[in-house]
């Protein structure tokens, strides 16, 4: 609110200023409004738009109301100020302009008003003391207008940021749901976000500590839900990775593959699968795990119950053995399938004598028969054993199969 005008202790001059100048100033307002509007449009490119358009009408209305408010303030200093400048601050924020554009307009308005005061001094033969009080009042008033606009601008920015973030969260959910591009374009425009050709989705654990101020401004984020995640436009460059690793340094995050925009749901699904594997301690690359480094593991664990069923089927011939016998044969078979090495090479990896390897392989060949010679069967067995090895788990037995001691 404008302050009470008491410059230089001239309280008695207020009455004289009001009486002598109010009528004169009201006569001057129409021409002064035009002059200020013209000066602002000439001096500030952002306001150089058609005067009969919305921007021109807003500018003219703002100047008219500001000048009328000044005259009112001179005659009645306790009157409530017009809120036009507060609204102009909002307008600038919603237009996406910096506040210094409006501040420049105020400076031009004050300078133009001062030139009119000097002209009045010459034409109306005003006393120097009256001109001094008027000038002091003019610049004090302009300062108050600028402060009001700053307040409006900041409050609008805060609200806009909340609205923008809400809009971007809606856009993120649409992308994650695989919404059609025309719908994405509509929401991206209102969210002031440019749709990229490629994206990378990163997921975090619920309530994971993250330094949000370190995140790049162009990320889409939903970090407060039960399944927090964010979307990075484009690939994970070295700079992007460094930024994310620093932001999630106290937590664990998983980054899906970089995919085209319409495949973002896949990137999200893979990232969430990787996060589950991190939780199970199957994979772990530090603060940020990249799915690109674990494609085979992700594939193997895409359907864990199915892997268990494959393992049961492929290794059912070993179910008659004791747990210890079965464990040794499965371990030996896994190394042999993976390395296709000699008995000596397999023995080196297992830490046993080559003769022990040969004995175990004879047992395996006896149990599995021709299955080891069939490429498809051998591949299925290797896949199952690889998944079980990564999980640190022995193949699951059928409930009705009991081991026989001494096998």
C-alpha positions as CSV (number, residue, x, y, z in Angstrom):
1,X,0.0,0.0,0.0
2,X,1.4,3.5,-0.8
3,X,2.9,5.3,2.1
4,X,1.6,8.6,3.5
5,X,3.3,11.4,1.8
6,X,5.3,13.5,4.2
7,X,8.4,14.6,2.3
8,X,10.7,17.2,3.9
9,X,8.2,17.9,6.7
10,X,5.8,19.7,4.3
11,X,2.7,18.4,5.8
12,X,1.0,21.8,5.3
13,X,1.8,21.7,1.6
14,X,-0.3,18.6,1.0
15,X,-3.5,20.7,1.2
16,X,-2.1,23.2,-1.2
17,X,-0.9,20.5,-3.5
18,X,-4.3,18.8,-3.5
19,X,-6.2,22.0,-4.0
20,X,-4.1,23.5,-6.7
21,X,-3.1,20.5,-8.7
22,X,-5.9,17.9,-8.6
23,X,-8.1,19.7,-11.1
24,X,-5.1,20.5,-13.3
25,X,-3.8,17.0,-13.3
26,X,-7.2,15.5,-14.1
27,X,-7.2,17.6,-17.3
28,X,-3.7,16.4,-18.1
29,X,-4.5,12.7,-17.7
30,X,-5.8,11.8,-21.1
31,X,-2.9,13.3,-23.0
32,X,-0.3,12.1,-20.5
33,X,-1.7,8.6,-20.8
34,X,-1.2,8.6,-24.5
35,X,2.3,10.0,-24.1
36,X,3.4,7.4,-21.6
37,X,1.8,4.5,-23.6
38,X,3.6,5.7,-26.7
39,X,6.9,6.1,-24.9
40,X,6.7,2.6,-23.4
41,X,5.8,1.0,-26.8
42,X,8.7,2.9,-28.5
43,X,11.2,2.0,-25.7
44,X,10.3,-1.6,-25.0
45,X,9.9,-4.1,-27.9
46,X,7.8,-6.5,-25.8
47,X,5.1,-3.9,-25.6
48,X,5.3,-2.8,-29.3
49,X,2.1,-4.6,-30.3
50,X,-1.1,-3.4,-31.8
51,X,-2.7,-0.8,-29.5
52,X,-6.2,-2.2,-30.1
53,X,-5.1,-5.8,-29.3
54,X,-5.2,-7.4,-25.9
55,X,-1.7,-6.3,-25.0
56,X,-2.3,-2.8,-26.1
57,X,-5.5,-2.5,-24.2
58,X,-3.9,-4.0,-21.1
59,X,-1.1,-1.4,-21.3
60,X,-3.4,1.5,-21.9
61,X,-5.7,0.4,-19.0
62,X,-2.7,0.0,-16.7
63,X,-1.4,3.5,-17.4
64,X,-4.8,5.1,-17.1
65,X,-5.6,3.4,-13.7
66,X,-2.1,4.1,-12.4
67,X,-2.3,7.8,-13.2
68,X,-5.9,8.1,-11.8
69,X,-4.7,6.4,-8.7
70,X,-1.9,8.9,-8.3
71,X,-4.3,11.8,-8.5
72,X,-6.5,10.1,-6.0
73,X,-3.6,9.5,-3.7
74,X,-2.6,13.1,-3.8
75,X,-6.0,14.3,-2.7
76,X,-6.6,11.4,-0.3
77,X,-3.5,9.7,0.9
78,X,-5.4,7.1,3.1
79,X,-7.4,5.8,0.1
80,X,-6.9,2.2,-0.8
81,X,-4.6,1.9,-3.8
82,X,-5.7,0.5,-7.1
83,X,-4.6,-3.2,-7.5
84,X,-3.8,-2.7,-11.2
85,X,-0.1,-2.9,-10.7
86,X,-0.4,-6.1,-8.6
87,X,-2.4,-7.5,-11.5
88,X,0.2,-6.3,-14.0
89,X,2.8,-8.3,-12.1
90,X,0.6,-11.4,-12.5
91,X,0.2,-10.6,-16.2
92,X,3.9,-10.4,-16.8
93,X,4.5,-13.7,-15.0
94,X,1.8,-15.5,-17.0
95,X,3.2,-14.0,-20.2
96,X,6.5,-15.6,-19.3
97,X,8.5,-12.3,-19.3
98,X,11.1,-11.2,-16.8
99,X,10.0,-8.6,-14.3
100,X,12.6,-6.2,-15.4
101,X,10.5,-5.5,-18.6
102,X,7.7,-4.1,-16.4
103,X,10.2,-2.3,-14.2
104,X,11.6,-0.6,-17.4
105,X,8.0,0.5,-18.2
106,X,7.7,2.1,-14.8
107,X,11.0,4.0,-15.3
108,X,9.8,5.3,-18.7
109,X,6.4,6.2,-17.1
110,X,8.2,8.1,-14.3
111,X,10.5,10.0,-16.6
112,X,7.6,10.9,-18.9
113,X,5.5,12.0,-15.9
114,X,8.4,14.1,-14.6
115,X,8.7,15.9,-18.0
116,X,5.0,16.7,-17.7
117,X,5.5,18.1,-14.2
118,X,8.2,20.4,-15.5
119,X,5.9,21.5,-18.3
120,X,3.2,22.2,-15.8
121,X,5.6,24.2,-13.7
122,X,6.3,26.5,-16.7
123,X,2.6,26.8,-17.8
124,X,0.9,27.1,-14.4
125,X,3.7,29.0,-12.7
126,X,3.8,26.6,-9.8
127,X,5.9,27.4,-6.8
128,X,9.2,25.6,-6.5
129,X,8.1,24.0,-3.2
130,X,5.0,22.7,-4.8
131,X,6.9,21.2,-7.7
132,X,9.4,19.6,-5.2
133,X,6.5,18.0,-3.3
134,X,4.9,16.8,-6.5
135,X,8.1,15.3,-7.8
136,X,8.7,13.5,-4.5
137,X,5.1,12.2,-4.5
138,X,5.5,11.0,-8.1
139,X,8.6,9.0,-7.5
140,X,7.4,7.6,-4.2
141,X,4.2,6.5,-5.9
142,X,6.0,4.9,-8.7
143,X,8.2,3.0,-6.2
144,X,5.0,1.7,-4.5
145,X,3.6,0.6,-7.9
146,X,6.8,-1.3,-8.7
147,X,6.7,-3.0,-5.3
148,X,3.1,-4.0,-5.8
149,X,4.0,-5.5,-9.2
150,X,6.9,-7.4,-7.7
151,X,4.5,-8.9,-5.1
152,X,2.0,-9.9,-7.8
153,X,4.7,-11.3,-10.0
154,X,6.2,-13.5,-7.3
155,X,2.9,-14.8,-6.1
156,X,1.9,-15.6,-9.7
157,X,5.3,-17.3,-10.3
158,X,4.7,-19.5,-7.3
159,X,1.2,-20.4,-8.5
160,X,2.4,-20.9,-12.0
161,X,5.1,-23.2,-10.9
162,X,2.6,-25.3,-8.9
163,X,0.3,-25.4,-11.9
164,X,3.2,-26.1,-14.3
165,X,4.5,-29.0,-12.1
166,X,1.0,-30.4,-11.8
167,X,0.6,-30.2,-15.6
168,X,4.0,-31.9,-16.1
169,X,3.1,-34.7,-13.8
170,X,-0.1,-35.3,-15.8
171,X,2.0,-35.3,-19.0
172,X,4.4,-37.8,-17.4
173,X,1.6,-40.1,-16.5
174,X,0.2,-39.9,-20.0
175,X,3.6,-40.7,-21.5
176,X,4.0,-43.6,-19.1
177,X,0.6,-44.9,-20.0
178,X,1.4,-44.8,-23.8
179,X,-1.1,-42.1,-24.7
180,X,-1.3,-41.1,-28.4
181,X,1.0,-38.4,-29.6
182,X,-1.7,-35.8,-30.4
183,X,-2.9,-36.0,-26.7
184,X,0.7,-35.7,-25.5
185,X,1.3,-32.6,-27.8
186,X,-1.8,-30.9,-26.3
187,X,-0.7,-31.4,-22.7
188,X,3.0,-30.7,-23.5
189,X,2.0,-27.3,-24.8
190,X,0.2,-26.3,-21.7
191,X,3.0,-27.8,-19.6
192,X,5.6,-25.8,-21.6
193,X,7.6,-28.9,-22.4
194,X,8.9,-29.9,-25.8
195,X,8.2,-33.5,-26.7
196,X,11.5,-35.3,-27.5
197,X,12.1,-38.1,-29.9
198,X,13.7,-40.3,-27.3
199,X,13.3,-40.6,-23.5
200,X,14.8,-42.6,-20.6
201,X,12.8,-43.4,-17.5
202,X,14.4,-43.6,-14.1
203,X,12.7,-45.2,-11.1
204,X,13.4,-44.9,-7.3
205,X,12.2,-46.6,-4.2
206,X,9.3,-45.1,-2.3
207,X,10.4,-42.2,0.0
208,X,13.9,-42.5,-1.4
209,X,16.1,-39.5,-0.4
210,X,16.8,-37.4,-3.4
211,X,18.3,-33.9,-3.7
212,X,15.6,-32.4,-6.0
213,X,17.4,-29.1,-6.5
214,X,20.2,-31.0,-8.3
215,X,17.8,-32.4,-11.0
216,X,17.8,-30.7,-14.4
217,X,14.8,-28.4,-15.0
218,X,13.7,-30.3,-18.1
219,X,13.0,-33.6,-16.3
220,X,9.4,-34.7,-15.8
221,X,9.1,-36.0,-12.3
222,X,6.6,-37.8,-10.0
223,X,8.6,-38.4,-6.8
224,X,6.0,-38.3,-4.2
225,X,3.9,-41.3,-5.2
226,X,4.2,-45.0,-4.1
227,X,6.3,-45.7,-7.2
228,X,8.4,-42.6,-7.7
229,X,10.0,-42.1,-11.2
230,X,11.2,-39.4,-13.5
231,X,11.7,-39.1,-17.3
232,X,14.8,-37.7,-18.9
233,X,14.4,-36.2,-22.4
234,X,16.8,-38.1,-24.7
235,X,19.6,-40.5,-23.7
236,X,21.5,-40.7,-20.5
237,X,24.6,-38.7,-21.5
238,X,27.6,-38.6,-19.2
239,X,26.4,-35.3,-17.8
240,X,22.9,-36.6,-17.2
241,X,24.3,-39.7,-15.4
242,X,26.6,-37.6,-13.2
243,X,23.6,-35.4,-12.3
244,X,21.4,-38.3,-11.4
245,X,24.1,-40.2,-9.5
246,X,24.7,-37.1,-7.4
247,X,21.0,-36.5,-6.8
248,X,20.3,-40.1,-5.7
249,X,23.7,-40.7,-4.0
250,X,22.0,-41.7,-0.7
251,X,19.5,-44.1,-2.4
252,X,19.2,-46.5,-5.3
253,X,17.8,-45.8,-8.7
254,X,17.4,-47.8,-11.9
255,X,17.4,-46.3,-15.4
256,X,15.5,-48.0,-18.2
257,X,16.7,-48.2,-21.8
258,X,16.6,-45.1,-24.0
259,X,13.6,-45.6,-26.3
260,X,11.4,-43.7,-28.6
261,X,8.7,-41.6,-26.9
262,X,5.9,-44.0,-27.7
263,X,7.9,-46.9,-26.1
264,X,8.3,-45.0,-22.8
265,X,6.1,-47.6,-21.0
266,X,8.7,-50.3,-21.9
267,X,11.5,-48.2,-20.4
268,X,9.5,-47.7,-17.2
269,X,8.7,-51.4,-17.0
270,X,12.3,-52.4,-17.4
271,X,13.5,-49.9,-14.9
272,X,11.0,-51.1,-12.3
273,X,12.1,-54.7,-13.0
274,X,15.7,-53.7,-12.5
275,X,14.8,-51.9,-9.2
276,X,13.2,-55.2,-8.0
277,X,16.4,-57.0,-8.9
278,X,18.4,-54.4,-6.9
279,X,16.1,-55.0,-3.9
280,X,16.7,-58.8,-4.3
281,X,20.5,-58.1,-4.4
282,X,20.8,-59.8,-7.8
283,X,22.2,-56.7,-9.5
284,X,23.7,-53.5,-8.1
285,X,25.8,-50.8,-9.9
286,X,25.8,-48.3,-7.0
287,X,23.4,-45.3,-6.8
288,X,22.3,-45.6,-10.4
289,X,21.9,-49.0,-12.2
290,X,21.6,-48.9,-15.9
291,X,19.3,-51.5,-17.5
292,X,21.6,-51.4,-20.6
293,X,24.3,-53.2,-18.5
294,X,21.9,-56.0,-17.5
295,X,19.8,-56.9,-20.5
296,X,20.3,-60.7,-20.2
297,X,19.6,-60.6,-16.5
298,X,16.4,-58.6,-17.1
299,X,15.3,-61.1,-19.8
300,X,16.0,-64.1,-17.6
301,X,13.9,-62.6,-14.7
302,X,11.1,-61.3,-16.8
303,X,9.0,-64.2,-15.6
304,X,10.7,-65.8,-12.5
305,X,7.9,-68.4,-11.9
306,X,8.3,-69.6,-15.5
307,X,12.0,-70.0,-15.0
308,X,11.3,-72.2,-12.0
309,X,9.0,-74.3,-14.1
310,X,11.7,-74.7,-16.8
311,X,14.2,-75.7,-14.2
312,X,11.9,-78.3,-12.7
313,X,11.3,-79.8,-16.1
314,X,14.9,-79.8,-17.3
315,X,16.3,-81.1,-14.0
316,X,13.6,-83.5,-13.0
317,X,15.8,-86.5,-13.8
318,X,18.0,-85.5,-10.8
319,X,15.3,-85.3,-8.3
320,X,16.0,-88.8,-6.9
321,X,19.4,-87.7,-5.6
322,X,20.1,-86.3,-2.2
323,X,20.2,-82.5,-1.8
324,X,24.0,-82.5,-1.6
325,X,24.4,-84.8,-4.7
326,X,22.0,-82.8,-6.6
327,X,23.7,-79.5,-5.7
328,X,27.1,-80.8,-6.9
329,X,25.8,-82.1,-10.2
330,X,23.8,-79.0,-10.9
331,X,26.8,-76.8,-10.2
332,X,29.0,-78.9,-12.4
333,X,26.4,-79.0,-15.2
334,X,26.1,-75.2,-15.0
335,X,29.8,-74.6,-15.4
336,X,30.1,-77.1,-18.2
337,X,27.1,-75.6,-20.1
338,X,28.5,-72.1,-19.7
339,X,32.2,-72.8,-20.6
340,X,32.0,-76.0,-22.7
341,X,35.4,-76.6,-21.2
342,X,37.4,-79.7,-20.6
343,X,37.3,-81.6,-17.4
344,X,40.5,-79.9,-16.3
345,X,39.0,-76.4,-17.1
346,X,35.7,-77.2,-15.3
347,X,37.7,-78.6,-12.4
348,X,39.8,-75.5,-12.1
349,X,36.6,-73.3,-11.9
350,X,35.0,-75.6,-9.4
351,X,38.1,-76.2,-7.4
352,X,37.9,-80.0,-7.8
353,X,40.0,-82.7,-9.5
354,X,39.3,-83.3,-13.2
355,X,38.5,-86.9,-12.4
356,X,35.8,-85.7,-10.0
357,X,34.4,-83.7,-12.9
358,X,34.4,-86.7,-15.2
359,X,32.6,-88.8,-12.6
360,X,29.9,-86.1,-12.1
361,X,29.5,-85.7,-15.9
362,X,28.9,-89.5,-16.3
363,X,26.2,-89.2,-13.6
364,X,24.7,-86.3,-15.4
365,X,24.8,-88.0,-18.8
366,X,23.2,-91.1,-17.3
367,X,20.4,-89.1,-15.7
368,X,19.7,-86.7,-18.6
369,X,20.4,-89.1,-21.4
370,X,20.1,-87.7,-24.9
371,X,18.8,-84.3,-23.6
372,X,22.4,-83.0,-23.4
373,X,22.8,-83.6,-27.1
374,X,19.7,-81.7,-28.1
375,X,20.4,-78.0,-28.7
376,X,17.0,-76.7,-27.6
377,X,17.0,-78.8,-24.4
378,X,20.6,-77.8,-23.6
379,X,19.7,-74.1,-24.2
380,X,16.7,-74.3,-21.9
381,X,18.7,-75.9,-19.2
382,X,21.4,-73.3,-19.4
383,X,18.9,-70.5,-19.2
384,X,17.3,-72.0,-16.2
385,X,20.6,-72.6,-14.4
386,X,21.9,-69.2,-15.2
387,X,18.8,-67.5,-13.7
388,X,19.0,-69.7,-10.6
389,X,22.7,-69.0,-10.2
390,X,22.1,-65.3,-10.4
391,X,19.4,-65.7,-7.7
392,X,21.7,-67.8,-5.6
393,X,19.0,-70.5,-5.4
394,X,18.8,-74.3,-6.1
395,X,16.2,-75.6,-8.5
396,X,12.9,-76.2,-6.9
397,X,11.8,-79.8,-6.5
398,X,8.3,-81.1,-7.2
399,X,6.6,-81.7,-3.9
400,X,6.0,-85.4,-4.6
401,X,9.6,-86.1,-5.4
402,X,11.7,-87.2,-2.5
403,X,15.5,-87.7,-2.7
404,X,16.9,-91.2,-2.3
405,X,19.9,-91.5,0.0
406,X,23.1,-93.0,-1.4
407,X,22.5,-92.0,-5.0
